Amino acid sequence: MTVRIGINGFGRIGRQVLKAFNDKYSGTLQVVAINDLFDAETNAQLLKYDSNYGRFPGIVEVVDGNIVVNGNTVKVFAERDPANLPWGDLGVDIVVESTGVFTDATKAAAHRTAGAKKVIISAPAKNEDITIVLGVND
């Protein structure tokens, strides 16, 4: 069974999450949507050409306002309020919250209101259920 992932915030962290999932977990984890205020063309360009991490080795295209990564369509949204995202309609299991804005778990819970089953906050959080630091308590 493939776990369906949504990414809120497609900056450096969000892009690296997509790359890591695509590279190491393509049969297990599937990024089905991103939410970012930049348009699909800009996000695709930033994914393809990263000034820190180099060029993405796969194929990145924009088709009908969505990003296609190695043949997999990733829907693109530009919604400021996570509660208005169609996570439930897309069957999203986990949202990676990487905007740096919704670091309070009570605010990040808006993703669950929108239909996501779980939310992972990529920054130090407040009111969180657990904080995991790789190599320390993972």
TASULBEL-V561008 format. One record per helix or strand of 2 or more residues. SS is the DSSP state (H for helix, E for strand). FROM is the first residue (numbers start at 1). LEN is the number of residues. If there is no record, write none. Layout:
((SS	FROM	LEN) (SS	FROM	LEN))
//
This chain:
((E	3	6) (H	12	13) (E	29	7) (H	40	9) (E	49	2) (E	54	2) (E	60	4) (E	66	4) (E	72	6) (H	82	3) (H	87	4) (E	94	4) (H	105	4) (H	110	4) (E	118	4))
//
